[in-house]
């Protein structure tokens, strides 16, 4: 299972160190986040979790078959930031990784505004303008637009957008992203600014056609 996760996470752009025992985990190079199986061959993962937590601010997600409430509480009290019970889907795990990394981030850097033609987005001020006119957006609409503006010109998958906005890949509405994109296009008045990449997701075009 660990090897399969290693391959899948590398394909999603993560750098991964895979170790098999508690001893190797405690001696491994520092990571931003640890996926920690509690059933280790040479020790209890709860003890490893406590040791990792004492060592610094590393993010920890417990990945385990122990699904009882008592076990989940023990894992969280030992220092885990989240708790994923087997079996789980890769999309769910990826969403949890992203959510935990956002929560434990330290000293976030200020991002410069993005300006494309007559469109501008100020991350810090939560302000969007088109041709000098401020556009009133809902919180989710702004978050979606900001998620695209952080990677202008790059495709952002539908699952990634759902994870960024709702911290899960299931919102109860299978068309939630599409609905918010449609609302954004209508409010901005620049339909070509947000481009649909069929079957994948969306991207913010760096040189939109003029309206």
C-alpha positions as CSV (number, residue, x, y, z in Angstrom):
1,X,0.0,0.0,0.0
2,X,2.8,2.4,0.9
3,X,4.5,1.8,-2.5
4,X,1.3,2.4,-4.3
5,X,0.8,5.7,-2.5
6,X,4.3,6.7,-3.2
7,X,3.9,6.3,-6.9
8,X,0.5,8.0,-6.9
9,X,1.7,11.0,-4.9
10,X,4.8,11.4,-7.0
11,X,2.6,11.6,-10.1
12,X,0.7,14.5,-8.4
13,X,3.9,16.4,-7.9
14,X,4.9,15.5,-4.3
15,X,8.4,14.6,-3.3
16,X,8.1,11.4,-1.3
17,X,10.3,9.5,1.2
18,X,9.0,6.0,1.9
19,X,10.1,4.1,5.0
20,X,8.8,0.8,6.5
21,X,9.5,0.9,10.2
22,X,9.1,3.2,13.2
23,X,12.9,3.4,13.6
24,X,13.3,4.5,10.0
25,X,10.5,7.1,10.4
26,X,12.2,8.7,13.4
27,X,15.6,8.8,11.5
28,X,14.2,10.0,8.2
29,X,15.0,13.5,6.8
30,X,12.6,16.2,7.9
31,X,9.4,16.4,5.8
32,X,6.5,18.9,5.5
33,X,4.0,16.2,6.1
34,X,4.0,12.6,7.4
35,X,1.5,9.9,6.4
36,X,1.8,7.6,9.4
37,X,0.4,4.1,9.5
38,X,-0.3,3.2,13.1
39,X,0.3,-0.5,12.6
40,X,4.1,-0.7,12.3
41,X,6.2,-3.8,12.5
42,X,8.6,-2.6,15.2
43,X,6.4,-0.3,17.3
44,X,3.1,1.5,17.9
45,X,2.4,4.3,15.5
46,X,0.9,6.3,18.3
47,X,4.3,6.4,20.0
48,X,5.9,7.5,16.7
49,X,3.3,10.2,16.4
50,X,4.2,11.6,19.8
51,X,7.9,11.6,19.0
52,X,7.4,13.3,15.7
53,X,5.2,15.9,17.4
54,X,7.8,16.6,20.0
55,X,10.4,17.1,17.2
56,X,8.7,20.1,15.7
57,X,5.7,21.4,13.6
58,X,5.6,18.7,11.0
59,X,2.1,17.9,9.8
60,X,0.9,14.4,10.5
61,X,-2.0,12.4,9.0
62,X,-2.6,9.0,10.7
63,X,-3.4,6.4,8.0
64,X,-4.8,3.2,9.7
65,X,-7.4,0.5,9.8
66,X,-8.2,1.4,13.4
67,X,-11.6,3.1,12.9
68,X,-13.1,3.1,16.3
69,X,-13.8,6.5,17.9
70,X,-11.5,5.7,20.8
71,X,-8.6,5.0,18.4
72,X,-9.3,8.2,16.4
73,X,-9.3,10.2,19.6
74,X,-6.0,8.6,20.8
75,X,-4.4,9.4,17.4
76,X,-5.5,13.0,17.5
77,X,-4.4,13.5,21.1
78,X,-1.0,12.0,20.3
79,X,-0.5,14.9,17.8
80,X,-2.0,13.8,14.5
81,X,-3.6,16.7,12.5
82,X,-6.0,14.3,10.7
83,X,-7.0,10.7,10.8
84,X,-7.8,8.6,7.7
85,X,-9.3,5.1,8.0
86,X,-8.7,2.4,5.5
87,X,-10.0,1.8,3.0
88,X,-9.9,5.3,1.5
89,X,-9.8,6.9,-1.9
90,X,-6.8,8.7,-3.3
91,X,-8.9,11.7,-4.0
92,X,-10.0,11.9,-0.4
93,X,-6.4,11.5,0.9
94,X,-5.1,14.2,-1.5
95,X,-7.8,16.6,-0.3
96,X,-6.9,15.9,3.3
97,X,-3.2,16.5,2.6
98,X,-4.0,19.8,1.0
99,X,-6.3,20.8,3.9
100,X,-3.8,19.9,6.6
101,X,-1.0,21.7,4.8
102,X,-3.1,24.9,4.7
103,X,-4.0,24.6,8.4
104,X,-0.4,24.1,9.6
105,X,1.3,26.6,7.2
106,X,3.5,29.1,9.0
107,X,4.2,32.7,7.9
108,X,2.4,32.6,4.6
109,X,4.0,34.9,2.0
110,X,2.1,37.8,0.6
111,X,1.3,37.3,-3.0
112,X,1.6,40.1,-5.6
113,X,-1.6,41.0,-7.4
114,X,-2.3,39.3,-10.7
115,X,-3.1,41.6,-13.7
116,X,-4.2,40.2,-17.1
117,X,-5.5,42.8,-19.5
118,X,-8.2,44.8,-17.8
119,X,-8.6,42.1,-15.1
120,X,-6.8,42.3,-11.7
121,X,-6.9,40.3,-8.5
122,X,-5.4,41.4,-5.2
123,X,-5.0,38.4,-2.9
124,X,-4.3,40.3,0.2
125,X,-7.2,42.8,-0.2
126,X,-9.6,40.2,-1.5
127,X,-10.4,42.6,-4.3
128,X,-11.2,41.9,-8.0
129,X,-11.4,44.6,-10.6
130,X,-12.3,44.6,-14.3
131,X,-11.3,47.8,-16.2
132,X,-11.0,49.6,-12.9
133,X,-14.5,48.6,-11.7
134,X,-14.6,46.5,-8.5
135,X,-16.5,43.2,-9.0
136,X,-18.5,42.0,-6.0
137,X,-17.9,38.2,-5.5
138,X,-19.0,35.7,-2.9
139,X,-16.4,34.1,-0.7
140,X,-16.4,30.9,-2.7
141,X,-16.3,32.7,-6.0
142,X,-13.2,34.7,-4.9
143,X,-11.5,31.5,-3.6
144,X,-12.1,29.7,-6.9
145,X,-10.8,32.6,-8.9
146,X,-7.8,32.9,-6.5
147,X,-7.0,29.2,-6.9
148,X,-6.8,29.7,-10.6
149,X,-4.9,33.0,-10.4
150,X,-2.2,31.3,-8.2
151,X,-1.3,29.2,-11.3
152,X,-2.1,31.4,-14.3
153,X,-1.9,29.5,-17.5
154,X,-1.7,26.1,-15.8
155,X,-4.6,23.7,-15.7
156,X,-6.2,23.2,-12.2
157,X,-8.1,20.0,-12.0
158,X,-11.8,20.0,-10.9
159,X,-10.9,17.8,-7.9
160,X,-8.1,20.2,-6.8
161,X,-10.6,23.1,-7.0
162,X,-13.1,21.2,-4.9
163,X,-10.4,20.4,-2.4
164,X,-9.3,24.0,-2.2
165,X,-12.8,25.4,-1.8
166,X,-14.6,22.7,0.3
167,X,-11.7,20.7,1.7
168,X,-13.2,17.6,0.2
169,X,-13.7,16.1,-3.3
170,X,-17.4,15.6,-2.5
171,X,-19.6,18.6,-1.9
172,X,-23.1,17.0,-2.3
173,X,-23.4,18.8,-5.6
174,X,-21.5,17.2,-8.5
175,X,-21.7,20.4,-10.4
176,X,-20.6,22.8,-7.7
177,X,-17.4,23.9,-9.5
178,X,-19.2,24.4,-12.8
179,X,-21.9,26.5,-11.1
180,X,-19.3,28.8,-9.5
181,X,-17.3,29.1,-12.8
182,X,-20.5,30.1,-14.6
183,X,-21.3,32.7,-12.0
184,X,-17.7,34.1,-12.2
185,X,-17.8,34.4,-16.0
186,X,-21.2,36.2,-15.8
187,X,-19.9,38.7,-13.1
188,X,-16.5,39.3,-14.7
189,X,-17.9,39.8,-18.2
190,X,-14.8,38.2,-19.7
191,X,-16.0,34.6,-20.7
192,X,-12.6,33.8,-22.2
193,X,-10.7,34.6,-19.0
194,X,-11.5,31.2,-17.4
195,X,-10.9,28.4,-20.0
196,X,-12.5,25.0,-19.7
197,X,-10.1,22.1,-20.3
198,X,-12.6,19.4,-21.1
199,X,-12.4,16.3,-18.8
200,X,-9.7,17.9,-16.7
201,X,-10.5,21.2,-15.1
202,X,-10.0,24.9,-15.7
203,X,-7.2,27.5,-16.3
204,X,-6.8,31.2,-16.1
205,X,-5.7,32.4,-19.5
206,X,-2.8,34.8,-19.4
207,X,-3.8,36.6,-22.6
208,X,-7.6,36.6,-22.8
209,X,-9.3,37.9,-25.9
210,X,-10.8,41.3,-25.5
211,X,-14.5,41.7,-25.1
